[in-house]
Amino acid sequence: MSHEPNDASNYRPRFANPAGRISELENMLEFAKQEIENFRDKWVAEKRKAERRQALLGEVFSAFPPIQAREECELLARISREVADE
């Protein structure tokens, strides 16, 4: 004969050491929070890169066509350097 109740909806697991289990769950929660924060930081950094590239491309498209001024050539050189650094 099983010692578990027949009605599974009322079944609550019993832990040998509930305080230890709570501590383990708290550690898991803290780890998850850190992972979320790390992901958020990486996402923000990537978003900023994308925004910077979009701004640079906006400058390029406003400068084209044709390249007639020295400033336009310097702009393209700066964009090339920034893209190469990434």
Steps between C-alpha positions, in 0.01 A plus 500: 500500500632844405550766762420781253146637494277388216409857410814639331371859520537490879845344492774721643855369490678475831862600512737351751649845556257779402742775612770355275259485209396861556865604507562310177202671334618841620843431348337397173292818501806718562687327217204556266488869595871536420456327166211730412705807595798379292273440202342844544843667508607320182171586330535870590857505365390340172207740474733798544731363229204465265381853577849639437526316169156624400605859576821457301312355206259792518797734472635303204171501314458871559850554357443297181502544204762610386797556728608851426626637829794406716262465799315222320824312440596542866157374604541184292848445643365535856218256429744251351719520812206458739358205311845339480548538877183304571 
